[in-house]
Amino acid sequence: MLGQRTVLAGKPDMEAIGDVVHAFLAADRDDAERLARATRLLGAHGVDGCVDARSLVAIAGRLWRWVGEQFPGAAIHWEWPVTYRKATGTTVVGTVDLVIAADDGLVMVDHNTFPGPSEDAADRALGYFGQLTVYAAAIEASTEKRVLSTWHFPIRGQLVEVRLSDQGGMVERDQVHGGVA
């Protein structure tokens, strides 16, 4: 287990919590300003009474530690913009929260703040299968590198691997990693 689930006080606006988490992870660097940055972001989004700034720093620390252990020496790309025209002619525009450039390909991590129970995390992650599939196709087309895996929910206390295939998304229980945040 990599850490305890983050405690949320009261009934926070989960969209605002999600915005703070995304902003913090995109701006987080291992520097003396981490706690002040977390405090400012929580206050600016009006959720400073719902999440402790130290918890936000801890979430990031555990995520970065997991990335370092799983993909040592890999380059990290935050907030990777994606524009992709599907075969149907539909253009998809979005942002991949985190792309990790490993030796043999790329790994995508999508941050979410799903506060539900652990047993629901895998089903919830599959709801993002379409988005993750299109983002992976876009990244592969633009970089000519293979997307090795896609991960979801680093904030709720677990990382869930969503395996992309032509038959639809698949999450295997052994790919649900507890305790990240």
SULGI-V697007 format. One record per residue. N is the residue number from 1. RES is the residue in one small letter. NEAR is the number of other ideal C-beta (glycine too) atoms within 8 Angstrom. Layout:
# SULGI-V697007
N/RES/NEAR ; N/RES/NEAR
This chain:
# SULGI-V697007
1/m/4 ; 2/l/9 ; 3/g/9 ; 4/q/5 ; 5/r/7 ; 6/t/11 ; 7/v/6 ; 8/l/9 ; 9/a/7 ; 10/g/6 ; 11/k/2 ; 12/p/11 ; 13/d/7 ; 14/m/8 ; 15/e/6 ; 16/a/11 ; 17/i/15 ; 18/g/12 ; 19/d/9 ; 20/v/14 ; 21/v/13 ; 22/h/10 ; 23/a/9 ; 24/f/13 ; 25/l/14 ; 26/a/9 ; 27/a/7 ; 28/d/11 ; 29/r/5 ; 30/d/5 ; 31/d/5 ; 32/a/3 ; 33/e/6 ; 34/r/12 ; 35/l/9 ; 36/a/7 ; 37/r/11 ; 38/a/13 ; 39/t/10 ; 40/r/8 ; 41/l/12 ; 42/l/14 ; 43/g/8 ; 44/a/6 ; 45/h/10 ; 46/g/7 ; 47/v/12 ; 48/d/9 ; 49/g/5 ; 50/c/10 ; 51/v/14 ; 52/d/6 ; 53/a/11 ; 54/r/8 ; 55/s/10 ; 56/l/15 ; 57/v/12 ; 58/a/11 ; 59/i/15 ; 60/a/12 ; 61/g/8 ; 62/r/13 ; 63/l/13 ; 64/w/10 ; 65/r/9 ; 66/w/13 ; 67/v/12 ; 68/g/8 ; 69/e/6 ; 70/q/6 ; 71/f/9 ; 72/p/6 ; 73/g/4 ; 74/a/11 ; 75/a/5 ; 76/i/9 ; 77/h/9 ; 78/w/8 ; 79/e/8 ; 80/w/10 ; 81/p/6 ; 82/v/13 ; 83/t/8 ; 84/y/11 ; 85/r/7 ; 86/k/10 ; 87/a/3 ; 88/t/4 ; 89/g/6 ; 90/t/6 ; 91/t/8 ; 92/v/11 ; 93/v/5 ; 94/g/9 ; 95/t/7 ; 96/v/12 ; 97/d/12 ; 98/l/13 ; 99/v/12 ; 100/i/14 ; 101/a/9 ; 102/a/10 ; 103/d/4 ; 104/d/5 ; 105/g/8 ; 106/l/14 ; 107/v/14 ; 108/m/17 ; 109/v/15 ; 110/d/14 ; 111/h/13 ; 112/n/10 ; 113/t/10 ; 114/f/10 ; 115/p/6 ; 116/g/7 ; 117/p/5 ; 118/s/8 ; 119/e/5 ; 120/d/9 ; 121/a/15 ; 122/a/11 ; 123/d/8 ; 124/r/11 ; 125/a/13 ; 126/l/10 ; 127/g/6 ; 128/y/11 ; 129/f/11 ; 130/g/6 ; 131/q/9 ; 132/l/15 ; 133/t/10 ; 134/v/13 ; 135/y/14 ; 136/a/12 ; 137/a/10 ; 138/a/12 ; 139/i/16 ; 140/e/12 ; 141/a/8 ; 142/s/6 ; 143/t/7 ; 144/e/5 ; 145/k/9 ; 146/r/7 ; 147/v/13 ; 148/l/8 ; 149/s/8 ; 150/t/15 ; 151/w/13 ; 152/h/15 ; 153/f/15 ; 154/p/14 ; 155/i/13 ; 156/r/13 ; 157/g/12 ; 158/q/13 ; 159/l/12 ; 160/v/14 ; 161/e/13 ; 162/v/15 ; 163/r/11 ; 164/l/10 ; 165/s/7 ; 166/d/3 ; 167/q/4 ; 168/g/6 ; 169/g/12 ; 170/m/8 ; 171/v/14 ; 172/e/7 ; 173/r/6 ; 174/d/4 ; 175/q/9 ; 176/v/13 ; 177/h/11 ; 178/g/9 ; 179/g/12 ; 180/v/14 ; 181/a/13
